[in-house]
Amino acid sequence: MTTFQTGFWQGFRLMLPLWPGVVPFAVAYAVTARGAGLSLWDTCLMSLTVFAGASQFAAAGQFVGSTLPLGAALALVGTTFLLNARHLLYGLSLSRQLPLSGRQRILAAQFLTDEAFGVVTVAGTRTPGGVTFALLLGAELSLYAAWNAATLLGALAGQVLPGPAALGVGVIFPLAFLGLLVPLLRGRPEVLVALVAGLGAWALSGRVPGGLSILLVGVGGALLGAWLVTRRAPAAEAA
């Protein structure tokens, strides 16, 4: 097995514990899309090309039959942009850790998700080779496969399956991200940034779109972390 294949399958396996949280929500999206009038093909095509859960829910809820007025289409594009604005931060972070060619950047950007970014970032600190393109792509395509298979399942038989709320799987993602965060809290600056960012996200929740709130909190947390690190550096040199 080549180095790329080893890294790819390592990333693919890292995401398996999150599959139980992905599948019910993909099924719920498919049921929503089918109920809004989308065909089986349209429902699955959106998962194949968009691959963004919150944006797909928003889009499915605005479709009526097979037509979408221009104003609604523009609103949908704007909503999708806000919901996914946080990916700008993910891309900036990965570009500092991982040198990629133009083609690799396109692939990584298309399949990037919150979960893949979080898991790969933490896994990179625990592996000798750090974050690699193979590891990232394996993690991304792992969730991509689960999401699209569950979309097809929901589009075909979703009406007879229980929703995510009934299964209680909504707690999986928050717990997963909490588990990713804890190992990164190695000192006072990290703890302070996490605390301020968490309080900021809580304060903004319900007041601004989810993607925009994460972007604002992420930028604010990054600036706070940079200030704390640069402030500590002269003190360390003086000591």
C-alpha positions as CSV (number, residue, x, y, z in Angstrom):
1,M,0.0,0.0,0.0
2,T,1.4,3.4,-1.0
3,T,1.9,6.3,1.4
4,F,-1.1,8.1,-0.1
5,Q,-3.4,5.1,0.3
6,T,-2.3,4.6,3.9
7,G,-3.0,8.3,4.8
8,F,-6.3,8.2,2.9
9,W,-7.7,5.2,4.7
10,Q,-6.5,6.5,8.0
11,G,-8.5,9.7,7.4
12,F,-11.5,7.6,6.2
13,R,-11.5,5.5,9.3
14,L,-11.2,8.6,11.6
15,M,-14.7,9.7,10.5
16,L,-16.5,6.4,11.1
17,P,-17.6,7.3,14.6
18,L,-19.4,10.4,13.2
19,W,-21.4,8.4,10.7
20,P,-24.3,7.7,13.1
21,G,-24.7,11.5,13.4
22,V,-24.6,12.1,9.7
23,V,-27.0,9.5,8.4
24,P,-30.2,10.6,10.2
25,F,-29.7,14.2,9.1
26,A,-29.1,13.2,5.5
27,V,-32.3,11.2,5.6
28,A,-34.2,14.1,7.1
29,Y,-32.8,16.4,4.3
30,A,-34.0,13.9,1.7
31,V,-37.5,13.7,3.2
32,T,-37.7,17.5,3.3
33,A,-36.5,17.8,-0.3
34,R,-39.0,15.2,-1.5
35,G,-41.8,16.8,0.4
36,A,-40.9,20.2,-1.3
37,G,-41.4,18.6,-4.7
38,L,-37.9,17.7,-5.7
39,S,-37.5,14.5,-7.7
40,L,-35.4,11.6,-6.5
41,W,-32.6,12.6,-8.9
42,D,-32.7,16.3,-7.9
43,T,-32.6,15.3,-4.2
44,C,-29.5,13.2,-4.7
45,L,-27.9,15.6,-7.1
46,M,-27.9,18.3,-4.5
47,S,-26.1,16.1,-2.0
48,L,-23.6,15.1,-4.7
49,T,-22.8,18.6,-5.8
50,V,-23.5,20.9,-2.8
51,F,-22.6,18.6,0.1
52,A,-23.5,21.1,2.8
53,G,-26.2,20.0,5.3
54,A,-27.5,23.3,6.5
55,S,-27.5,24.8,3.1
56,Q,-29.3,21.9,1.6
57,F,-32.0,22.1,4.3
58,A,-32.4,25.8,3.5
59,A,-32.6,25.2,-0.2
60,A,-35.1,22.3,0.1
61,G,-37.4,24.4,2.2
62,Q,-37.6,27.1,-0.4
63,F,-38.4,25.0,-3.4
64,V,-42.0,24.8,-4.4
65,G,-42.7,22.3,-7.2
66,S,-40.1,22.7,-9.9
67,T,-39.9,26.5,-10.0
68,L,-38.0,29.1,-8.0
69,P,-38.6,32.8,-8.5
70,L,-35.6,35.0,-9.1
71,G,-35.9,36.8,-5.7
72,A,-36.1,33.5,-3.9
73,A,-33.1,32.2,-5.8
74,L,-31.0,35.2,-4.8
75,A,-32.1,34.9,-1.2
76,L,-31.1,31.3,-1.3
77,V,-27.7,32.1,-2.6
78,G,-27.2,34.7,0.1
79,T,-28.4,32.3,2.8
80,T,-26.0,29.6,1.6
81,F,-23.1,32.1,1.6
82,L,-23.7,33.1,5.2
83,L,-24.2,29.5,6.3
84,N,-20.9,28.5,4.8
85,A,-18.8,31.6,5.5
86,R,-17.0,29.8,8.3
87,H,-15.3,27.7,5.6
88,L,-13.2,30.8,4.8
89,L,-11.5,30.3,8.2
90,Y,-11.1,26.6,7.6
91,G,-9.4,27.2,4.3
92,L,-7.0,29.8,5.7
93,S,-6.1,27.5,8.6
94,L,-5.4,24.5,6.3
95,S,-3.4,26.6,3.9
96,R,-0.9,27.4,6.7
97,Q,-0.6,23.7,7.7
98,L,-0.7,22.0,4.3
99,P,0.9,23.0,1.0
100,L,-1.4,22.0,-1.8
101,S,-1.4,22.2,-5.6
102,G,-4.2,24.0,-7.4
103,R,-6.0,20.8,-8.2
104,Q,-5.7,19.6,-4.7
105,R,-7.1,22.9,-3.4
106,I,-10.2,22.5,-5.5
107,L,-10.8,18.9,-4.3
108,A,-10.1,19.8,-0.7
109,A,-12.4,22.8,-0.8
110,Q,-15.3,21.0,-2.5
111,F,-15.5,18.2,0.1
112,L,-14.5,20.1,3.2
113,T,-16.8,20.0,6.2
114,D,-16.8,21.1,9.8
115,E,-16.2,17.6,11.0
116,A,-13.4,16.7,8.6
117,F,-11.6,19.9,9.4
118,G,-11.9,19.4,13.2
119,V,-10.9,15.7,13.1
120,V,-8.0,16.2,10.7
121,T,-6.6,19.2,12.5
122,V,-6.5,17.3,15.8
123,A,-5.2,14.1,14.2
124,G,-2.4,16.0,12.5
125,T,-1.0,16.9,16.0
126,R,-0.8,13.2,16.9
127,T,0.8,11.8,13.8
128,P,4.5,12.1,12.8
129,G,3.6,13.3,9.3
130,G,1.1,15.9,10.4
131,V,-1.8,16.9,8.2
132,T,-1.4,15.5,4.7
133,F,-3.6,15.8,1.6
134,A,-4.3,12.1,1.7
135,L,-5.5,12.2,5.3
136,L,-7.7,15.2,4.6
137,L,-9.2,13.8,1.5
138,G,-9.9,10.4,3.2
139,A,-11.7,12.2,6.0
140,E,-13.7,14.3,3.6
141,L,-14.8,11.5,1.3
142,S,-15.7,9.3,4.3
143,L,-18.5,11.7,5.3
144,Y,-19.3,12.3,1.6
145,A,-20.0,8.7,1.1
146,A,-22.1,8.4,4.2
147,W,-24.1,11.6,3.4
148,N,-24.9,10.5,-0.1
149,A,-25.8,7.0,0.7
150,A,-28.1,8.2,3.5
151,T,-29.6,10.8,1.1
152,L,-30.5,8.0,-1.3
153,L,-32.0,5.9,1.5
154,G,-34.1,8.9,2.7
155,A,-35.3,9.7,-0.7
156,L,-36.5,6.1,-1.2
157,A,-37.8,5.2,2.2
158,G,-37.5,8.3,4.4
159,Q,-41.2,8.5,5.2
160,V,-41.1,5.3,7.2
161,L,-37.9,6.2,9.1
162,P,-37.8,8.1,12.4
163,G,-36.3,11.6,12.4
164,P,-33.0,12.7,14.0
165,A,-34.8,14.2,17.0
166,A,-36.6,10.9,17.7
167,L,-33.3,9.0,17.6
168,G,-31.5,11.5,19.8
169,V,-28.5,11.8,17.5
170,G,-28.3,15.6,17.7
171,V,-25.9,15.3,20.6
172,I,-23.3,13.4,18.6
173,F,-21.7,16.4,16.8
174,P,-21.5,18.7,19.8
175,L,-19.9,15.9,21.9
176,A,-17.5,15.1,19.0
177,F,-16.4,18.7,18.7
178,L,-16.0,19.0,22.5
179,G,-13.8,15.9,22.4
180,L,-11.7,17.5,19.6
181,L,-11.4,20.8,21.6
182,V,-10.2,19.5,24.9
183,P,-6.8,18.1,23.8
184,L,-6.0,21.5,22.2
185,L,-6.4,23.3,25.5
186,R,-2.8,23.2,26.6
187,G,-2.4,26.5,28.4
188,R,-4.1,29.6,29.6
189,P,-4.2,31.4,26.2
190,E,-6.0,28.4,24.6
191,V,-8.5,28.1,27.5
192,L,-9.2,31.9,27.5
193,V,-9.8,31.9,23.7
194,A,-12.0,28.9,23.9
195,L,-14.0,30.4,26.7
196,V,-14.4,33.8,25.0
197,A,-15.3,32.2,21.7
198,G,-17.9,30.0,23.3
199,L,-19.5,32.8,25.2
200,G,-19.5,34.9,22.0
201,A,-21.1,32.1,20.0
202,W,-23.8,31.7,22.6
203,A,-24.5,35.5,22.7
204,L,-24.8,35.6,18.9
205,S,-26.9,32.5,18.5
206,G,-30.3,33.3,17.3
207,R,-29.3,36.9,16.5
208,V,-27.3,36.4,13.3
209,P,-27.2,33.4,10.8
210,G,-25.2,30.4,12.1
211,G,-22.4,30.6,9.5
212,L,-21.9,34.4,10.1
213,S,-21.8,34.0,13.9
214,I,-19.1,31.3,13.6
215,L,-17.1,33.5,11.2
216,L,-17.3,36.5,13.6
217,V,-16.4,34.4,16.6
218,G,-13.6,32.6,14.7
219,V,-12.0,35.9,13.6
220,G,-12.4,37.4,17.0
221,G,-10.9,34.3,18.7
222,A,-8.0,34.3,16.3
223,L,-7.3,37.9,16.9
224,L,-7.5,37.4,20.7
225,G,-5.2,34.4,20.4
226,A,-2.7,36.3,18.3
227,W,-2.7,39.2,20.8
228,L,-2.1,36.8,23.8
229,V,0.7,35.0,22.0
230,T,2.5,38.2,20.9
231,R,2.0,39.7,24.4
232,R,3.6,36.6,26.0
233,A,6.6,36.4,23.6
234,P,8.4,39.6,24.9
235,A,7.9,38.5,28.5
236,A,9.3,35.0,27.7
237,E,12.4,36.6,26.0
238,A,12.9,38.9,29.0
239,A,12.8,36.0,31.4
